Amino acid sequence: MAGVTVRLRLDLAYDGTDFAGWARQPALRTVQGALEDALATILRTGPRGLAAPRLVVAGRTDAGVHARGQVAHVDVDDDALAAARGRSERDPLDALTTRLAGVLPADLVVHRASLAPVGFDARFSALRRRYAYRVCDTAAARDPLTRSHVLWHARLLDVDAMQEAADALVGLHDFAAYCKPRPDATTIRTLERFAWSRPADGPDAGLVVATVQADAFCHSMVRSLVGASLAVGEGRRPVTWPGDLLAARRRDAAAHVVAAHGLTLEHVEYPPDDALAARADRTRARRGEHEVTRADGCC
């Protein structure tokens, strides 16, 4: 007989190079599929009538996109969780994290499993998601060891011009020009931050890095914003062009969707524990009102 169902929060990271995105798909290697299968193995779902684990994620990343700060939740049977520690006296959550490390592939890591606070929903409780897109535009900074998560751009970029163009896009707008259309999905978003920099030190020294933050993104939005910025940065378009595209609210092939491998989900922010349920309720209501599809998806 099954025990009580408990909700776990999983903090995880992955190299998206060899994954066909987050969402489980038949005959394809996906992050969700790999993690759910690993949980099913450890929790031994099936023979005792326990439901297979089903993950809910903060941001459904596309094929080739990476994550350093992804968050998911899963509802599990507490008896199965306790049994997963075997004969050891370890905390069941520590045991689960350790056993996942032994089952998961090397490009997918669960850093922490914890009991989720009351009202927590990895998707709907999230306040905002922050992505980074990394570009290398100089031979001196080009590193073959980072080629799987940094875009090589053969022309030197004017970061100041790119920032001037990006400033016009911050705020509440209809981003139809920067989103792949989806049936019954709104393209209205609040872009909280769009910042370009060329760090002088640290792990991104010498690169050109975009930091993009919003409560949610529509499909291909971040990579389209980056594509328009690169056109400005290399001098093919004036700094006013991305804002003009935004105002026109229609797709332009010149603002192409850049390659997925330069994009990384860096962080998902949540409110204090006592505000999680209310945040989730508000987000669900807003999603329902606008019939948003994959509003928290990647970009």
C-alpha positions in Angstrom: 0.0 0.0 0.0 1.3 3.5 -0.9 2.2 6.0 1.8 1.7 9.7 1.9 2.6 11.8 -1.1 5.3 14.4 -0.5 6.5 17.1 -2.9 10.3 17.4 -3.5 12.2 20.4 -4.9 15.1 19.4 -7.2 17.8 21.9 -8.0 19.7 20.7 -11.1 22.0 21.6 -13.9 22.8 20.1 -17.3 24.8 20.4 -20.5 22.1 20.6 -23.1 24.4 19.6 -26.0 23.2 16.1 -26.4 19.7 16.5 -25.1 16.7 17.2 -27.4 15.4 19.7 -24.9 13.7 19.4 -21.5 10.4 17.8 -22.4 10.0 14.1 -22.7 9.6 13.0 -26.3 9.3 9.5 -27.8 12.6 8.0 -28.9 14.6 11.1 -28.1 17.0 11.8 -25.3 15.6 14.5 -23.1 16.4 15.9 -19.6 12.9 15.1 -18.3 13.0 11.6 -19.6 16.5 10.9 -18.2 15.6 12.3 -14.8 12.2 10.7 -14.5 13.6 7.3 -15.5 16.3 7.6 -12.9 13.8 8.5 -10.2 11.6 5.6 -11.2 14.6 3.2 -10.9 15.6 4.5 -7.5 12.0 4.7 -6.1 11.0 1.4 -7.7 7.7 2.6 -9.0 5.4 0.2 -10.8 5.4 -3.2 -9.1 3.7 -1.8 -5.9 1.2 0.2 -7.8 3.1 3.5 -7.3 2.7 6.1 -10.0 5.8 6.8 -12.1 7.4 10.2 -11.1 6.3 13.1 -13.2 8.4 16.3 -13.1 7.2 19.9 -13.3 10.0 22.3 -14.3 10.5 26.0 -13.9 11.6 26.6 -17.6 11.3 24.1 -20.4 14.5 24.6 -22.3 14.8 23.8 -25.9 17.2 21.4 -27.6 20.8 22.4 -27.1 20.1 25.0 -24.3 22.0 24.5 -21.0 21.0 25.1 -17.4 23.0 26.0 -14.4 20.1 26.9 -12.1 17.1 24.8 -13.2 14.4 23.9 -10.6 11.8 21.2 -10.8 9.4 19.5 -8.4 8.1 16.0 -8.2 5.5 14.3 -6.0 6.7 11.0 -4.5 5.5 8.4 -2.1 7.2 8.9 1.3 7.5 5.2 2.0 9.3 4.8 -1.4 11.5 7.7 -0.6 12.4 6.2 2.8 13.1 2.8 1.2 15.5 4.4 -1.3 18.1 4.9 1.4 18.5 1.1 1.7 20.0 -0.1 5.0 21.8 3.1 5.7 20.7 5.6 8.3 21.3 8.6 6.0 18.6 11.3 5.5 16.4 10.0 2.7 16.9 13.2 0.7 20.7 12.9 1.0 20.5 9.3 0.0 18.3 10.2 -3.0 20.7 12.8 -4.2 23.7 10.4 -3.9 21.9 7.6 -5.7 20.8 9.9 -8.5 24.5 10.8 -9.0 25.2 7.1 -9.5 22.3 6.6 -12.1 22.2 9.9 -14.1 24.5 10.5 -17.1 27.5 12.8 -16.6 25.8 15.8 -18.4 22.9 15.9 -15.9 23.4 16.7 -12.2 20.9 17.0 -9.3 22.7 19.3 -6.8 20.0 19.1 -4.1 16.8 17.4 -3.3 14.7 19.0 -0.5 11.1 18.9 0.8 9.2 21.6 -1.0 7.5 24.2 1.2 3.7 24.2 1.3 2.3 25.8 -1.9 5.5 25.4 -3.9 5.1 24.9 -7.7 8.4 24.9 -9.6 6.6 26.5 -12.6 3.9 28.7 -11.3 5.5 29.9 -8.1 8.5 31.3 -9.9 8.9 35.1 -9.9 11.4 35.4 -12.7 13.9 33.5 -14.8 17.4 34.7 -15.7 19.3 33.6 -18.8 22.8 34.4 -20.1 23.9 34.2 -23.7 27.7 34.1 -24.3 29.4 35.2 -27.4 33.1 35.3 -28.4 34.1 37.8 -31.0 37.9 37.9 -30.7 40.4 35.2 -31.6 42.4 36.0 -28.4 39.4 35.0 -26.2 38.3 32.0 -28.3 38.6 28.8 -26.3 38.0 25.4 -27.9 37.1 24.0 -24.5 34.0 26.3 -24.2 32.8 25.9 -27.8 29.7 23.9 -26.6 28.3 26.9 -24.7 29.8 30.0 -26.3 28.8 31.3 -29.7 31.7 32.2 -32.0 31.1 35.4 -33.9 33.7 36.4 -36.5 33.0 40.1 -36.4 34.0 42.4 -33.5 30.9 43.7 -31.6 30.1 47.2 -30.4 28.8 46.4 -26.9 27.8 50.1 -26.2 25.6 50.1 -29.3 24.0 46.8 -28.4 23.2 48.1 -24.9 21.6 51.3 -26.3 19.4 49.1 -28.5 18.6 46.7 -25.7 17.5 49.6 -23.4 14.5 50.3 -25.7 13.2 46.8 -25.3 13.0 46.7 -21.5 9.5 46.9 -20.0 6.0 45.6 -20.8 5.6 45.1 -24.5 4.2 42.9 -27.2 7.2 40.9 -28.3 5.5 39.3 -31.3 8.5 40.4 -33.4 10.8 38.3 -31.2 8.6 35.2 -30.6 7.8 32.2 -32.8 4.0 32.2 -33.0 2.1 29.6 -31.2 -1.7 29.0 -31.3 -3.6 30.6 -28.3 -0.4 32.1 -26.9 0.1 35.7 -25.9 3.4 37.4 -26.8 3.0 40.2 -24.2 5.8 40.0 -21.7 7.6 42.2 -19.2 11.3 42.2 -19.9 12.9 43.2 -16.6 16.5 43.2 -17.7 18.4 43.1 -21.0 22.1 43.9 -20.4 25.2 43.5 -22.5 28.7 43.4 -21.1 32.2 42.5 -21.9 33.6 41.2 -18.6 37.3 42.0 -17.9 37.8 39.2 -15.4 36.1 36.1 -14.1 35.0 33.0 -16.0 33.5 35.1 -18.8 36.6 37.4 -19.3 36.9 38.6 -22.9 33.4 37.3 -23.9 30.4 39.4 -24.8 27.6 38.4 -22.4 23.8 39.1 -22.5 21.9 38.9 -19.3 18.1 38.6 -19.9 15.5 38.4 -17.2 11.7 38.3 -17.2 8.9 36.6 -15.3 8.4 34.5 -18.4 9.5 34.2 -22.0 7.8 33.2 -25.2 9.2 30.7 -27.6 12.6 31.7 -29.1 12.4 35.2 -27.5 15.8 35.4 -25.9 17.6 34.0 -28.9 15.7 36.4 -31.2 16.6 39.4 -29.0 20.3 38.3 -29.2 20.1 37.9 -32.9 18.8 41.5 -33.3 21.5 42.8 -31.0 24.3 41.1 -32.9 23.0 42.8 -36.1 23.4 46.2 -34.3 26.7 45.2 -32.7 28.4 44.4 -36.0 27.1 47.6 -37.6 24.6 46.0 -40.1 21.7 47.8 -38.4 21.2 51.1 -36.5 20.6 51.1 -32.8 17.0 52.0 -33.4 16.3 48.9 -35.4 15.4 46.5 -32.6 13.0 49.0 -31.1 11.4 49.5 -34.6 11.0 45.8 -34.9 9.3 45.7 -31.5 6.9 48.5 -32.5 6.1 46.7 -35.8 5.1 43.5 -34.0 6.1 41.3 -36.9 8.9 38.8 -37.5 11.9 39.9 -39.6 14.3 37.4 -41.0 17.2 39.8 -40.3 16.6 39.3 -36.6 17.5 35.6 -36.8 17.2 33.2 -34.0 20.8 32.5 -32.9 22.2 29.1 -32.1 20.9 27.4 -28.9 24.3 26.4 -27.5 25.2 29.9 -26.4 22.2 30.1 -24.0 22.1 29.0 -20.4 19.4 29.2 -17.8 21.3 30.7 -14.8 18.7 31.2 -12.1 15.1 30.9 -11.1 13.8 33.2 -8.3 11.0 32.4 -5.9 9.2 34.5 -3.3 9.4 33.7 0.4 7.8 30.4 1.5 4.7 32.1 2.9 4.0 33.7 -0.5 4.6 30.6 -2.8 0.9 29.5 -2.9 -0.4 32.9 -3.6 2.1 33.5 -6.4 1.2 30.2 -8.0 -2.5 31.0 -7.9 -2.0 34.4 -9.5 0.2 33.0 -12.2 -2.2 30.2 -13.0 -5.1 32.7 -13.2 -3.0 34.9 -15.6 -2.1 31.9 -17.7 -5.7 30.9 -18.0 -6.9 34.4 -18.8 -4.4 34.7 -21.7 -4.4 31.0 -22.7 -0.6 31.1 -22.6 1.2 28.1 -24.0 4.7 27.5 -22.6 4.8 30.9 -21.0 7.6 29.8 -18.8 9.4 28.0 -21.6 12.7 28.8 -23.2 13.8 31.0 -25.7 
